């Protein structure tokens, strides 16, 4: 894509994905230094002219979450103070999204706080993939393009031979995502209904739907410790599921997640590259790239074309 008004920069969170996006667009990553002062403060220096340019900054707020978030804010501030015409924050994984409401007394709404910080830093627009909750779009006072990784994941599952496939949501909150998946694959739908006593203890689990003698795909937006995923895998196996797969957008994989995935009865866990994989991952993981979806969104936004066809 030869258009010299567009500049693409990247922080340190996911340079590999940023490079793939640059390749898709046919541009080079912008020349910028993102380092640290001796005491650990983030230091940013843009080494090329951004005045009057359409600037896109790629940065996931993945672990280390706070470092990557502050990097993003300081990069945006640097672009704004260098008189960029428009600054779009490309955030493949939007962290702090799980605290999106006050579900108990005296807790923050961090998703709204982070949205305010990004806007205050000087961003004019945001692109992100598979928000934990769709209503987070409304937390921003600037335009936000909410893309979905489903087309990338679906392409994989369409190519493998599945026996009577059924899409399973690991909790009631993921029904909408699972239903959309099931519709595109022409598959049945099931939901694991969990009743928790505490964060660690489950009172009861029920299955809404039928998985007996069927291949199961458990879909979710994020896998952190893989606790809920492991519970769902064990439960659907007890209900007679044949092969079990998982389709996950954001592979946070913290705590005991890698061990749980390795020891689970999953055939494959299909994930995307919104977050770089930690060391020591196993061969059950299949990594697909969202660079094409993000690159196409960037191109269309830059050219003032419609991006609605990407919202599928």
C-alpha positions, -999 to 999 in steps of 0.1 A, spaced: 0 0 0 19 30 -12 5 60 6 30 83 22 5 100 46 1 68 66 26 59 93 26 27 114 44 25 147 47 -2 173 55 -5 210 72 -34 226 41 -55 234 38 -74 201 64 -65 175 59 -97 156 22 -89 149 30 -53 141 56 -65 115 29 -87 99 5 -58 97 32 -37 81 38 -64 56 1 -66 48 0 -28 42 32 -27 23 48 -2 46 78 -2 70 73 2 107 80 38 118 113 47 133 108 52 171 127 43 202 107 29 231 130 22 261 135 29 298 153 54 319 176 40 346 148 40 372 123 22 349 103 51 335 92 47 299 113 68 274 99 74 239 115 93 210 101 95 175 129 96 149 109 108 119 85 135 110 48 128 119 34 163 115 2 162 95 4 124 91 -22 97 97 -5 77 125 -14 42 137 2 29 169 1 -9 175 2 -19 211 -16 -47 231 -21 -41 268 -10 -76 276 14 -88 303 33 -69 316 0 -50 315 10 -19 333 42 -14 314 25 -19 280 -4 4 289 20 32 300 40 27 268 9 32 248 -2 63 266 33 79 262 36 70 226 2 86 219 12 117 238 45 119 218 25 117 185 1 144 196 28 168 207 46 162 174 14 174 156 2 142 140 -30 148 121 -48 117 134 -37 91 160 -53 57 160 -45 33 188 -45 -2 174 -50 -24 205 -53 -60 195 -59 -71 231 -76 -45 254 -65 -52 290 -84 -42 321 -116 -51 303 -128 -77 328 -137 -50 353 -164 -34 332 -191 -28 359 -195 -25 396 -206 -61 404 -199 -56 441 -194 -27 465 -162 -5 464 -147 -18 432 -134 2 402 -146 2 366 -111 -1 351 -123 -5 315 -138 30 316 -107 44 334 -84 30 307 -107 44 279 -104 78 296 -66 76 298 -63 67 261 -85 96 251 -68 120 274 -34 110 260 -45 123 226 -59 93 206 -85 102 180 -96 66 173 -92 31 186 -92 -3 168 -94 -34 189 -103 -71 186 -129 -91 206 -136 -69 236 -144 -89 268 -178 -71 268 -193 -53 239 -206 -24 260 -170 -12 265 -173 5 231 -195 30 249 -169 39 274 -149 57 247 -158 93 237 -139 87 204 -147 63 175 -139 27 182 -138 -1 156 -145 -34 173 -132 -62 151 -137 -99 156 -113 -129 152 -141 -153 144 -135 -153 106 -99 -164 112 -108 -191 137 -137 -203 116 -115 -208 86 -95 -233 106 -124 -252 119 -141 -254 84 -110 -271 71 -109 -300 96 -134 -328 95 -158 -325 125 -183 -351 135 -217 -335 144 -200 -303 156 -215 -284 185 -203 -250 198 -201 -247 235 -200 -215 256 -181 -221 289 -205 -198 307 -238 -180 302 -220 -147 294 -205 -161 262 -237 -173 246 -238 -145 220 -203 -153 208 -210 -191 207 -243 -186 188 -226 -165 161 -199 -192 158 -226 -220 156 -245 -201 129 -214 -197 107 -204 -234 111 -240 -247 108 -235 -264 141 -255 -270 173 -251 -248 204 -246 -258 240 -239 -238 272 -222 -248 304 -241 -233 333 -219 -228 364 -231 -218 399 -202 -206 419 -199 -205 457 -167 -185 455 -139 -177 430 -124 -211 436 -154 -234 444 -183 -244 421 -216 -254 436 -231 -270 405 -226 -274 367 -253 -281 342 -253 -284 304 -279 -267 283 -278 -287 251 -264 -320 239 -228 -330 232 -231 -368 234 -212 -384 205 -204 -350 190 -172 -330 183 -171 -300 206 -156 -265 201 -154 -244 232 -152 -207 223 -142 -178 244 -126 -144 240 -97 -149 265 -80 -177 283 -61 -165 314 -54 -193 340 -75 -218 319 -94 -228 351 -129 -223 335 -117 -239 303 -104 -270 321 -137 -273 340 -157 -271 308 -135 -296 290 -139 -321 319 -176 -316 321 -184 -320 284 -162 -351 283 -184 -365 311 -214 -357 290 -202 -379 262 -183 -355 239 -160 -370 213 -131 -348 202 -128 -315 221 -113 -283 206 -111 -247 219 -112 -215 199 -98 -186 219 -89 -151 207 -66 -138 234 -40 -163 249 -31 -146 281 -20 -180 295 -11 -169 331 -6 -189 362 -10 -227 356 -26 -222 322 1 -239 302 1 -269 324 -37 -272 324 -38 -270 286 -11 -296 283 -28 -320 307 -63 -315 293 -81 -337 268 -81 -310 242 -72 -320 207 -61 -285 198 -65 -250 213 -68 -226 184 -56 -191 193 -46 -158 176 -15 -137 178 -31 -107 196 -8 -116 224 27 -130 219 29 -165 233 50 -171 264 79 -195 265 72 -232 271 40 -236 251 30 -270 239 20 -286 206 -17 -285 214 -17 -248 204 -25 -237 169 -16 -200 163 -35 -180 137 -28 -144 128 -52 -114 129 -27 -92 110 -49 -94 78 -80 -82 97 -62 -54 114 -43 -44 83 -75 -42 63 -92 -21 89 -62 3 90 -62 6 52 -99 13 50 -99 38 79 -69 56 63 -87 58 29 -120 68 46 -137 36 33 -163 15 51 -151 -11 76 -186 -25 83 -179 -56 63 -152 -66 88 -176 -66 117 -186 -102 113 
